[in-house]
Amino acid sequence: MRIFLFIVGCWIGLDTNAQTVLGWSDLSEGISWEVPSPENIFPGFQEANFSPKMKALEGKKVVITGYLLVLDSQQSIYLLSKNPMASCFFCGNGGPETVLDLKFVEEPSFVMDELLSVEGILYLNENNPNACYYRIEDADAISFK
């Protein structure tokens, strides 16, 4: 009986620390947008509606793989993109669901367009026009180099 309880305890402990592996299709299928009203404070910004699956993942540890984008000369604004910079959504290849904000625990030593697998806590942005719709905080990454 002790062995059974030990195995169950280990299994439960492993399950609570598990992370969900996300694909870019999960992000694309997990969001829809409301048509902006004329009274909208931020013209052109569309408020997001997230699927129940994505809402259930908010605040949970996730892993996703993509290309690192660095958006400022001080290297303090980082994004993870489905595509490298030359074909990211800024250039018309995809939408805002193909990029997410990264908030690293420590300043990363990676370079632009490096393929990374990032682990961290997922947060959703429904109505802030100054941020991506998806954000990963406490991010830690590994490179495929």
Summary of the structure (lengths in Angstrom):
residues: 145
radius of gyration: 17.7
end to end distance: 46.9
largest distance: 66.0
contacts: 377
relative contact order: 0.18
helix: 25%
strand: 33%
